[in-house]
Amino acid sequence: MYAVIVTGGKQYKVTEGEFLKVEKLELAAGEALTFDRVLLVGNGDDVTIGAPVVEGAKVSAEVVSQGRHDKVTIIKFRRRKHHMKRQGHRQWFTEIKITGIQA
């Protein structure tokens, strides 16, 4: 069984037991959470598509850890103009484990 959920402005296809890194959620490690915005639920050939969400569908998950992604380096460079600007960014994430899908 799989589902498509929305969190942090992004859509993720998830299955039970899967580990996933999503946009930062203000929850401590070990806490449980549920996603109510489920766009699609599938089980083999039986697929339910919501309009816009599937009524009564929920995906439960558990927070594993909080962290930051690897650094992304941004360089702006103008040739022959003696201009170069460097900037770095590390995005926060929350790692979750999908514990159950209810259709």
Sequence and secondary structure as in RCSB ss.txt:
>XXXX:A:sequence
MYAVIVTGGKQYKVTEGEFLKVEKLELAAGEALTFDRVLLVGNGDDVTIGAPVVEGAKVSAEVVSQGRHDKVTII
KFRRRKHHMKRQGHRQWFTEIKITGIQA
>XXXX:A:secstr
 EEEEEETTEEEEEETT EEEEE  S  TT EEEE  EEEEEETTEEEE SSS TT EEEEEEEEEEE   EEEE
EEETTTTEEEEEEE  EEEEEEEEEEE 
